Amino acid sequence: MAVTTIGGQARRQGEKIAADALTGRRVDIWGRAFESLIALALFISLLILGVLLVDVLSDGWNQLSSRLGAFLNGTLRSRSEDGQLGVHQGIYGSFWIGVMVAVIAFPMGVAAALYLEEYATRGRFTNVIQLAIRNLAGVPSVVYGLLGLFLFVQSNTLFGFIGLGWLVDLTGGSTVVSAGLTLAVLVLPIVIITAQEAIRAVPSGLKEGAYGLGSTKSEMIRSQVLPYAAPGILTGTLLAMSRAIGEAAPLILVGAISGGLTRNPGMLDTSGLTEKFTALPIVIVTWVQQRGRDEGFGTAAAAAIVVLLVLVLVLNLAAILLRNRFEKRRG
């Protein structure tokens, strides 16, 4: 990482020397003004983010400092003073939703990107597919929630005669499985787009070199394209997972609940995947709504937000470490 930083500083210094030589060291007033403006925008953005983080952390500090273990292992309760109040059921739902998103969206997204970049014939049909994928990435998440409700929760028919009841039998209705499938569909276009961008960045010389050594297309993809594109693909996938874990609207439509859960399964107990469920965003929304009748839920909601932020930050940290590892291996 230090070598990369030194290399980046040397490159920027070289660019500055070249720019000075070409412009004759003239004072660029508009350039300085633009630089100051974007620096101010960055400062304001960081200030707003810092204020929000400090506010949330201070609001939830009572829960986190006095009963962190009980809060992480506790369950949903009707009163904030209950000593068993906690977010374990929400963490369980968010964890398994993230796992399902990774297991489903990652291989499907990378496979689709590889086909579009390396195998598909360029033409009108391919362009339409590319346009559809980019448009789907911008569709509001609530629409995906309605799609998940139609496909995985309710027994509907497609075009009036294709029965989809087998999908409901598979998911069990309003369960973690339905939520995971819905959010996997939501982030799939994002995974495809980021994987395509990473694959396009592979230098053509690497591909031509592999062909020159007698490799087939599949061997070239396995030995050159995927190793080179791996940092970008993994980073995009983990960032998409972070978005999925923070979504609330699709989960509400799929049937996530905020109370009435009788079980508190262990984190690796898969028997809870086909039962009623909740997730951290749902827990937060519910507690924020309940703080009007019970102020203690406001503190609990702030603490739950901190837990969700830590979960997302862990995923982002994993993305950075994986990217650096693959970049170092790539040289």
Salt bridges, closest charged atoms under 4 A:
GLU15 OE2 - ARG11 NH1 3.37
ASP20 OD2 - LYS16 NZ 3.35
ASP20 OD2 - ARG25 NH1 3.83
GLU81 OE1 - ARG79 NH1 3.92
GLU117 OE1 - ARG122 NH2 3.75
GLU117 OE2 - ARG200 NE 2.97
GLU118 OE2 - LYS207 NZ 2.97
GLU197 OE2 - ARG134 NH2 3.47
GLU197 OE2 - ARG200 NH1 3.14
GLU247 OE2 - ARG243 NE 3.17
ASP269 OD2 - ARG263 NH2 3.17
GLU275 OE2 - ARG263 NH1 2.89
